[in-house]
Amino acid sequence: MPNHRINSLFFLFPALVLFFNVSEAQTITGKYTGDGNSTQSISGIGFQPDVLLVIPSTGGSTGGEVQTWLHSSNMPSDEVKYTTSSNTIANSFKADYLASIDSDGFTVETKSNVSGTEYYYVAFSDNDGSITTGTFTGSTGSQNIATGYEPGMVWVWSDNLTSNDYVKWTLSDKSSTTYLFSHGAAGWNQNVFNGFSPIGFTVKGSSASGSGVLSGSMYYYVSFQNPIATANPGWGGGPDKVTTSVEPGFLMTRHNTNSGSSTYIRTHDMPSGESFIPDNTSAQTNAILDFYADGYDVGNTGNLRGKHYYFVTEYINVLPVEFIKF
């Protein structure tokens, strides 16, 4: 009897089985709708973000109440940086957009929680080593910023150090050229980058002509290890498809020329046919069109059917924790 009773208890003991998706991925995309409250928690991402990019569906406004913004874990925890340009409002860090970065997401404040406005977000994690965030201090001479790998793409920004203090970026195809993050134009006295190395990227010193790096000043950066790819879909009747090795989750492109409104961003969560130039303009309807399991379509805007460079991350569907047997 004792043995029988123990066996019965064994079979009656609840068996708990969980099915869940633990993401070690570099990038998760999603969306939320503003509810008009003082804060709103966005959860379920699966990790604590190291970098956030948030894009309002309205594209933003020059007044700054609704804006596309960027935050990294090296910045003050409640401040963000606008990605717009051509307006001094983008120079300094801003409050009232981000309340906190959380273990499973982030919490937004009033200016990123406008009632009825839909927001698209991109959350980057360094869990798999695909990105590196950090800071560096400007010097009078050129300096290498060590990341441990040769980047495919780098973003750099600061807090109101220059009269036109916008987010800058560059790609491995022309790693000595500095582009405005907002629309891909080169120059604008923001000459920051001086090439990539096998272990990082190099920035120019403040003595360089037209340099945007000021000696003794703090700069923030995010470096991406994933390689940049080249597309040349041609000038057919359109739309024209670009084939990639993964289903895109986040896609950022730049035409191969040095100027013009040529930086386009699209996430998996945006409506069919829409993408954004990361400034304070509305959605673009004929640039990056749609994502597929093996690529994306481009339209006629921004010369993307000609040669362009793109950075892509794989789409990951974050599944909630689910009980499948109890």
C-alpha positions as CSV (number, residue, x, y, z in Angstrom):
1,M,0.0,0.0,0.0
2,P,2.7,2.6,0.8
3,N,4.3,2.0,-2.6
4,H,0.9,2.2,-4.3
5,R,0.1,5.4,-2.5
6,I,3.4,7.0,-3.5
7,N,2.9,6.1,-7.1
8,S,-0.6,7.6,-7.1
9,L,0.7,10.8,-5.7
10,F,3.4,10.8,-8.4
11,F,0.9,10.6,-11.2
12,L,-1.4,13.2,-9.6
13,F,1.4,15.7,-9.0
14,P,0.9,18.6,-11.4
15,A,3.2,18.6,-14.4
16,L,4.0,22.1,-15.4
17,V,5.2,22.7,-18.9
18,L,5.9,26.1,-20.3
19,F,6.3,27.2,-23.9
20,F,8.1,30.5,-24.4
21,N,10.4,32.4,-26.7
22,V,13.5,33.7,-25.1
23,S,15.1,36.2,-27.4
24,E,18.8,36.8,-27.7
25,A,18.2,38.7,-30.9
26,Q,19.7,42.1,-31.7
27,T,16.4,43.6,-32.7
28,I,12.7,43.4,-31.8
29,T,10.1,45.6,-33.5
30,G,6.6,46.5,-32.4
31,K,4.0,49.2,-32.0
32,Y,1.8,50.7,-29.4
33,T,-1.0,53.3,-29.4
34,G,-0.9,56.3,-27.1
35,D,-3.5,56.3,-24.4
36,G,-3.1,59.9,-23.3
37,N,-2.0,59.0,-19.7
38,S,1.1,60.4,-18.0
39,T,2.9,57.1,-18.6
40,Q,2.4,53.8,-20.5
41,S,4.4,50.6,-20.0
42,I,5.4,48.8,-23.2
43,S,6.3,45.2,-22.2
44,G,6.8,41.7,-23.6
45,I,10.0,42.5,-25.6
46,G,11.9,39.8,-23.9
47,F,15.0,41.8,-22.8
48,Q,16.0,45.2,-21.4
49,P,16.7,47.4,-24.5
50,D,20.1,48.9,-24.9
51,V,19.0,51.1,-27.7
52,L,15.5,52.4,-28.6
53,L,14.2,54.0,-31.8
54,V,10.6,55.3,-31.6
55,I,8.8,56.6,-34.7
56,P,5.3,58.2,-34.4
57,S,2.9,57.3,-37.3
58,T,2.2,61.0,-37.8
59,G,5.9,61.6,-38.6
60,G,6.3,64.2,-36.0
61,S,6.1,68.0,-35.9
62,T,8.6,70.8,-36.0
63,G,7.5,71.9,-32.6
64,G,8.8,68.7,-31.1
65,E,5.7,67.5,-29.2
66,V,5.6,64.4,-31.4
67,Q,9.0,63.3,-32.7
68,T,11.0,60.4,-33.9
69,W,13.6,59.8,-31.1
70,L,16.6,57.7,-30.1
71,H,17.8,56.5,-26.7
72,S,20.8,54.4,-25.6
73,S,21.6,52.9,-22.2
74,N,24.6,55.3,-21.9
75,M,22.3,58.4,-21.9
76,P,20.6,59.7,-18.9
77,S,17.8,57.2,-18.2
78,D,14.9,59.6,-18.9
79,E,16.2,61.6,-21.9
80,V,16.0,61.1,-25.7
81,K,17.6,62.6,-28.8
82,Y,15.5,63.7,-31.8
83,T,16.5,62.3,-35.1
84,T,15.2,65.3,-37.1
85,S,17.5,68.0,-38.6
86,S,17.4,71.5,-40.0
87,N,15.9,72.7,-36.7
88,T,17.8,73.7,-33.5
89,I,15.1,71.9,-31.5
90,A,17.0,68.7,-32.3
91,N,20.3,69.9,-30.7
92,S,19.7,69.0,-27.1
93,F,18.4,65.9,-25.2
94,K,14.7,66.0,-24.3
95,A,12.6,64.9,-21.4
96,D,8.9,63.8,-21.1
97,Y,9.3,61.1,-23.7
98,L,10.8,58.2,-21.8
99,A,10.1,57.4,-18.2
100,S,12.4,54.4,-17.9
101,I,14.0,51.4,-19.6
102,D,12.6,48.2,-18.0
103,S,13.7,44.6,-17.8
104,D,11.1,43.6,-20.3
105,G,10.6,46.8,-22.3
106,F,10.2,50.5,-21.6
107,T,7.8,53.1,-20.2
108,V,6.9,56.2,-22.2
109,E,5.7,59.6,-21.0
110,T,3.2,62.2,-22.3
111,K,5.1,63.3,-25.4
112,S,5.4,59.7,-26.6
113,N,1.9,58.8,-25.4
114,V,-0.4,61.1,-27.3
115,S,-3.9,59.7,-27.3
116,G,-4.7,57.8,-30.5
117,T,-1.3,58.2,-32.1
118,E,0.3,54.9,-33.1
119,Y,4.0,54.5,-32.5
120,Y,6.5,52.1,-34.1
121,Y,9.5,51.1,-32.1
122,V,12.8,49.2,-32.6
123,A,14.4,47.8,-29.5
124,F,18.1,46.7,-29.9
125,S,19.9,44.4,-27.5
126,D,23.6,43.7,-27.1
127,N,22.8,40.2,-25.7
128,D,24.3,38.5,-28.8
129,G,27.1,41.0,-29.3
130,S,25.7,42.3,-32.5
131,I,25.6,45.9,-31.3
132,T,27.9,47.9,-29.0
133,T,26.9,51.1,-27.2
134,G,29.2,53.5,-25.5
135,T,30.7,57.0,-25.2
136,F,33.9,58.7,-26.2
137,T,35.4,62.1,-25.5
138,G,36.4,64.3,-28.4
139,S,40.1,64.9,-28.8
140,T,42.3,67.3,-30.9
141,G,43.6,64.3,-32.8
142,S,42.0,61.3,-34.6
143,Q,41.1,58.4,-32.3
144,N,39.9,54.8,-32.7
145,I,36.8,53.7,-30.8
146,A,37.3,50.0,-30.0
147,T,34.2,47.8,-30.5
148,G,36.0,44.4,-30.9
149,Y,34.9,44.1,-34.6
150,E,34.7,46.0,-37.8
151,P,31.3,47.7,-37.8
152,G,28.8,47.6,-40.6
153,M,27.1,50.8,-39.4
154,V,27.7,53.4,-36.7
155,W,25.4,56.1,-35.2
156,V,26.9,59.1,-33.2
157,W,25.2,61.9,-31.4
158,S,25.8,64.4,-28.5
159,D,23.9,66.8,-26.3
160,N,23.9,70.4,-27.7
161,L,27.7,70.6,-28.3
162,T,27.5,72.3,-31.7
163,S,25.1,74.8,-33.3
164,N,23.7,72.0,-35.5
165,D,24.0,69.0,-33.2
166,Y,22.2,66.3,-35.1
167,V,22.5,62.5,-35.1
168,K,25.2,61.4,-37.5
169,W,25.8,58.0,-39.1
170,T,27.9,56.2,-41.6
171,L,28.1,52.8,-43.3
172,S,30.9,50.5,-44.2
173,D,30.7,51.4,-48.0
174,K,31.9,54.9,-47.3
175,S,33.1,54.7,-43.7
176,S,34.9,58.0,-43.8
177,T,31.8,60.0,-44.8
178,T,29.5,61.5,-42.3
179,Y,25.8,61.5,-43.1
180,L,22.9,63.2,-41.4
181,F,20.8,60.4,-39.8
182,S,17.6,62.3,-40.7
183,H,17.8,62.2,-44.5
184,G,21.2,60.9,-45.6
185,A,22.9,64.2,-46.7
186,A,26.6,64.4,-46.2
187,G,28.6,67.3,-44.9
188,W,26.8,70.1,-43.0
189,N,30.0,70.7,-41.0
190,Q,29.4,67.3,-39.2
191,N,32.6,65.7,-40.4
192,V,32.9,63.1,-37.7
193,F,34.0,59.7,-39.1
194,N,37.4,58.8,-40.4
195,G,37.0,55.2,-41.4
196,F,36.5,51.7,-39.9
197,S,39.2,49.4,-38.5
198,P,39.2,45.7,-37.8
199,I,38.4,46.5,-34.2
200,G,36.2,49.5,-34.4
201,F,35.8,52.9,-36.0
202,T,37.8,56.1,-36.1
203,V,36.7,59.7,-35.5
204,K,38.4,62.9,-36.5
205,G,39.9,65.3,-34.1
206,S,38.6,68.8,-33.5
207,S,41.5,70.3,-35.5
208,A,40.2,68.6,-38.7
209,S,38.5,71.0,-41.2
210,G,34.8,71.0,-40.7
211,S,34.9,68.5,-37.8
212,G,31.9,67.9,-35.7
213,V,34.0,66.4,-32.8
214,L,34.9,68.9,-30.1
215,S,37.8,68.3,-27.9
216,G,36.8,67.4,-24.3
217,S,33.2,66.8,-25.2
218,M,31.1,63.7,-24.6
219,Y,29.7,61.7,-27.6
220,Y,27.4,58.7,-27.6
221,Y,27.4,55.9,-30.2
222,V,25.9,52.6,-31.2
223,S,27.9,50.3,-33.5
224,F,26.3,47.5,-35.5
225,Q,28.3,44.4,-36.3
226,N,25.9,43.1,-39.0
227,P,27.3,43.7,-42.5
228,I,25.9,46.2,-45.0
229,A,24.5,44.8,-48.2
230,T,24.1,46.4,-51.7
231,A,21.0,46.3,-53.8
232,N,20.5,47.3,-57.4
233,P,17.0,46.2,-58.4
234,G,17.0,48.1,-61.7
235,W,14.4,50.5,-63.2
236,G,11.6,48.2,-64.2
237,G,7.9,49.0,-64.1
238,G,8.0,48.5,-60.3
239,P,7.6,47.7,-57.6
240,D,11.0,46.0,-57.7
241,K,12.1,43.3,-55.2
242,V,15.3,43.1,-53.3
243,T,16.2,39.6,-52.1
244,T,17.6,39.2,-48.6
245,S,18.7,36.2,-46.6
246,V,16.2,36.8,-43.9
247,E,12.7,38.2,-43.5
248,P,13.3,41.8,-42.6
249,G,12.2,43.1,-39.2
250,F,14.1,46.4,-39.3
251,L,15.5,47.9,-42.5
252,M,17.5,51.1,-43.0
253,T,18.7,52.2,-46.5
254,R,20.7,54.9,-48.2
255,H,21.0,55.6,-51.9
256,N,24.6,55.4,-53.1
257,T,24.9,59.2,-53.7
258,N,26.2,61.5,-51.0
259,S,23.2,63.8,-50.8
260,G,19.4,64.0,-51.0
261,S,16.6,62.7,-48.9
262,S,17.8,59.1,-49.1
263,T,17.6,57.6,-45.6
264,Y,14.6,55.3,-45.3
265,I,13.5,53.2,-42.4
266,R,10.8,50.6,-42.3
267,T,9.8,48.1,-39.6
268,H,7.8,44.9,-39.9
269,D,4.9,46.6,-38.0
270,M,4.3,49.5,-40.5
271,P,1.3,49.3,-42.8
272,S,1.8,48.0,-46.3
273,G,3.5,50.4,-48.5
274,E,4.7,52.8,-45.8
275,S,8.2,53.8,-44.6
276,F,9.7,56.8,-42.9
277,I,12.6,59.3,-43.4
278,P,13.6,59.7,-39.8
279,D,12.9,63.4,-39.6
280,N,9.7,65.3,-38.8
281,T,7.9,64.4,-42.0
282,S,4.9,62.1,-42.6
283,A,5.0,58.6,-43.9
284,Q,6.5,57.9,-47.3
285,T,4.3,55.8,-49.6
286,N,6.5,54.9,-52.5
287,A,9.9,54.1,-51.0
288,I,10.3,50.8,-49.1
289,L,6.9,49.2,-49.7
290,D,6.5,45.7,-48.2
291,F,8.5,42.9,-46.5
292,Y,8.5,39.3,-47.5
293,A,10.0,36.1,-46.1
294,D,13.0,36.7,-48.4
295,G,13.2,40.4,-49.1
296,Y,11.4,43.7,-49.6
297,D,9.9,45.8,-52.4
298,V,11.0,49.3,-53.3
299,G,9.1,52.0,-55.2
300,N,10.2,55.1,-57.2
301,T,10.9,57.5,-54.3
302,G,14.5,58.1,-53.3
303,N,16.0,56.3,-56.2
304,L,15.9,53.0,-54.3
305,R,15.3,51.1,-57.5
306,G,18.8,52.2,-58.4
307,K,21.9,51.2,-56.4
308,H,21.4,51.5,-52.7
309,Y,22.9,50.1,-49.5
310,Y,20.8,48.5,-46.8
311,F,21.1,47.3,-43.2
312,V,18.6,44.6,-42.2
313,T,17.8,42.6,-39.1
314,E,15.7,39.4,-39.1
315,Y,12.1,39.6,-38.1
316,I,11.4,37.8,-34.8
317,N,7.9,37.2,-33.6
318,V,8.1,37.5,-29.8
319,L,5.7,34.9,-28.3
320,P,4.2,35.3,-24.9
321,V,4.7,32.8,-22.1
322,E,2.0,30.2,-22.6
323,F,0.9,27.2,-20.4
324,I,0.4,24.2,-22.6
325,K,0.0,21.6,-19.9
326,F,-0.8,21.8,-16.2
